Amino acid sequence: MRRRIDWARLREDYSRGFTVEELAELYHCSPRTIRTKIRKEGWKREVEQKGAGSVLREHRRLWQEVKKRLSAGLNRGDEKELKLAKIAGDVLLSVIKGEKEVWKIDPKEDSITEEELYEATKQMEHLTVSSGTETPVDGE
């Protein structure tokens, strides 16, 4: 069964500066399908909002890095790495929240929600608790 594409949301992301390749990955369709729709309907990018797309891309990239550190720490049983991932997640949550306000990015339009980030940092905090002691590794 084919997946339905939310063309209104895709078009909004396009107007905010996402590349066709990024959109294809996000919306699980081919870049050619998107380019055809853009050309057929004459979509334009909104210059004043173009930066918001790059901000959201950077949020996703940074979050992927935090997840890599968390995974590496888990795989090696490295408490220091888990602690760093937790701190990075907490800081990133604050940065993303502030940048969304500055860029006036509607949280409903972003694929990474603050609730997801908060939940993930809580999971990291749980993972940084030394087994049996219930005391966080970083002393919080």
N, C-alpha and C positions, 0 to 999 in steps of 0.2 A: 504494500500500500504506500502511495506517495505521501510524503509529508507536506502539509499545508504551510505555505510561506506567508508570514505576516508582512505583506508588502508595504503597508503604511509605516510600520516600525523600521523596516529595512530602509525605506526611502529617507526617513528622519535621520537614521545613522549615516547614510550616504551624505546627506546635506550637512552633517556635522563633521565630515572629514574622514570617515572610514574609507579604506581602499576597497576596491571590488573584491580582491582576494580575501581580505579580512571579513567582509560581509558574507562571502561564499562559505567561509569556515563557520562563522557564527550562525548562519541560517541554513546550513546543510544543503546547499544547492551549488550548481556550477557557476563559475564566474561568467561564462558565456550567457547563461540565462539572465543574470543580472545586467550585463552590458546590453543585451537585447532590449530589456525593459527600460533601461536608462535612455537608450537611443530612441526607442519607440515613443516614449512619453516625454522626452525632452527634459529630464531632471537636471537641476542646477544645484551647485553647492552654495551654501550660504557663507560668504566670506567671513562675516563677523562671528560665526559659530564654528568655523573650521578648527580652531584650537581645541574645542571640547572633545572632538574625536581623538586627537592625539593624547589628551589627558587621560581619557578612558583606556586607550591602548596601553599607556604607561602604567596605569593602575593594574591592569591585567598582567602585564609583564612582571611588575614588582611582586604581585601576589604569587605568581608562579615560582619566583625565586624563593619566597618564604616557604612555600610548600615543598620545594626541593630540599631546603635545609632541614625541614621537619622530617621528611622521608629519610634523608641521610642520617640524621640523628637516631631515628628509630631503627634503621637497619644496622647501625653500628652499636646501638645501646649507649650512645654518647650523650651524657647529660648536659655537657657544655653546649653541644650543638642544639639540643632541644631548648635550652635556656635562651640561646641566641635567636632561635626561630620564634619563640614566644615574645621576646622583646621586640623583634622586627615586626611581628604581627600586630602588637599593640601600637607601635609607632605608626605603622602603615595605616591602621584603622583611623587614627587621628588625622593623618595627612590626607587621606581620601575624603574624609568627612569635610575637612576645610576646603579642599579643592573643588568639591561638588558645590559648596556654597558659593565660592568665588566665581566659578564658571556657570553657575545657575543650572546645574545638571539635575534634572528630575530623577530622583532615585528609582522611580518606576521604570525609567527608560534605560537604566544601566543593567547589564547582565550580572554585575557583582553588587549585591546589596550590602548595606551596612550590617544588616542582621546576619548575613552569611559570614562576613568578616568577624563579627563579634563572636558568633558561635565557634568559628574556627580557632580564634584566640583562646576561648574558654577551653576547647579541647586540648590545645597546646599546653595551657596552664595545668590541666589535669595530668598530662603526660610528663610534665616536669616535676611532679610530686614524687619524691623518693618513695619507693615501695615500702608500705608498712608504717611509715612515719607520719604521713598526711601533712608534711611540711614541705612547702615548695622549695625546689633546689636553690632558687635565688634568694631565699629568706623572706619572701613577701608574706 
